[in-house]
Amino acid sequence: MANTTATAESASPALPSFDGTGNRIVLVLIGLMLAFAGAGVGGALLLRPAPAQGAFAAHRIDAAPAPAVYAVLPTLTLTLNDGRRLQELRLRAVLEFDPATPLETVTPHLPRIADAISRRLLEADPAELRGADGPVYIKDALRHVANKTMRPLKLRQVLIQDMLLR
């Protein structure tokens, strides 16, 4: 029997040795890891955040911008009807115009704007004026009425000082 195993071992071909190939694969993998690490460090250096804001020289502003022109609308007190009950709306608003617009040209238009917005708000449903959409609705209505009333003058912004619906 021992004789049979000896002939079987001598008949099988010689197995190749993986000692040199295994070392090369390990060296290649370590080299790839070092290359990726180097690329990551290089990318981090290239894409590093800019220095803090205090590190840059401040820009000099020679002239301060002119303040805007503000026109205060008279306080509007309206009684709205939703079909079941009466609700009171008190509104104070300010219109902002370009600094080049003189206040004397805007002032004569304010009573007409107040009348037009009060008519428009009387037609509105009080449910539209509740919540976060109420000021947006009023601002849009005021902007439309003011731009229509003062055609050549452009309204910059509508500011609501006080709005109470009870």
SULMOLIN-V97011 format. One record per pair of residues at least 6 apart in sequence whose C-alpha atoms are under 8 Angstrom apart, sorted by the first residue. I is the first residue (numbers start at 0). J is the second residue. Records with the same first field share a line. If there is no record, write none. Layout:
# SULMOLIN-V97011
I: J / J
This chain:
# SULMOLIN-V97011
65: 98
66: 98
67: 95 / 96 / 97 / 98
68: 95 / 96 / 97 / 98 / 100 / 101 / 102
69: 93 / 94 / 95 / 96 / 102
70: 93 / 94 / 95 / 96 / 102 / 105 / 106 / 109
71: 92 / 93 / 94
72: 91 / 92 / 93 / 94 / 109 / 110 / 113
73: 91 / 92 / 109 / 110 / 113
74: 89 / 90 / 91 / 92
75: 88 / 89 / 90 / 91 / 113 / 117
76: 87 / 88 / 89 / 90
77: 87 / 88 / 89 / 117 / 121
78: 85 / 86 / 87 / 88 / 121
79: 85 / 86 / 87 / 88 / 121 / 124 / 125
80: 86 / 124 / 125
81: 124 / 125 / 126
86: 125 / 164 / 165
87: 163 / 164 / 165
88: 162 / 163 / 164 / 165
89: 161 / 162 / 163 / 164
90: 159 / 160 / 161 / 162 / 163
91: 159 / 160 / 161 / 162
92: 157 / 158 / 159 / 160 / 161
93: 157 / 158 / 159 / 160
94: 154 / 155 / 156 / 157 / 158
95: 154 / 155 / 156 / 157 / 158
96: 153 / 154 / 155 / 156
97: 153 / 154 / 155
100: 152
105: 149
108: 148 / 149
111: 148
112: 141 / 144 / 145 / 148
115: 144
116: 140 / 141 / 144
119: 140
120: 137
127: 133 / 136
128: 134 / 136 / 137 / 164
129: 164
134: 159 / 162
138: 157 / 158 / 159
141: 157
142: 154 / 156 / 157
145: 154
146: 152 / 153 / 154
